[in-house]
Amino acid sequence: MKRRQFIGGAALLAAWAGIGPLRSMAQQTGAPAEPAAPKPAIKTSFVPLRRNVGYFTARGGTMGWLSSPEALLAVDTQFPDTAALFLEGLPGRAGRTLDVVVNTHHHGDHTGGNPVFLKASSEIVAHRRVPLLQMRAAERAGNLDKQAFAKTLIDESWERELGDERVVLRHRGAAHTGGDITVFFEKANVLHVGDLVFNGM
């Protein structure tokens, strides 16, 4: 090694040795980290359609609703935070218990708010396969403790008069999942199909 290379290399080593502790000290005693930016507020929308039937959007699957003086029903539950926003803002609810909550299928953006709805509704209805599919998905995701499952389970169909509306649930075979159902508000002539149809996609 030539003398010039040795001196140059030694100078670089000395410079690095001097900077190394400063860098490490700066990391330990540097300026405090910037506070995390606040999360933007979730934009929600209740859109009435016909005869006390409408839909709600926030985050996740579109929720359907029936809100009349005689009956309350919700279709799907999104997530815990948006489920709470739905219950807070549902037109005409005024603290009443929902008669029925329907899960169109097991995916988390349609059932994640079930625990919130358990406290505010009389029953959750879904296809017979939904609780098992939901449980398997939750086990894979490691969030089984955050689930609530439908207790009223149907095979092919379910019908109920709710106030002046007739609600019909139908399972027409495997589609988006193995347990999809459609929700038909017969007198309003509105059909909620969960994730069987994506508007604009």
Secondary structure, DSSP 8 states (H G I E B T S, - for coil): --HHHHHHHHHHHHHHHHHHHHHHHHHHHS--------------EEEEEETTEEEEESSSS-EEEEE-SS-EEEE----HHHHHHHHHH-TT-TT--BSEEE-SS--HHHHTTHHHHHTTBS-EEEETTHHHHHHHHHHHHT-GGG----SEEESSEEEEEETTEEEEEE--SSSSSTT--EEEETTTTEEE-TTS--TT-
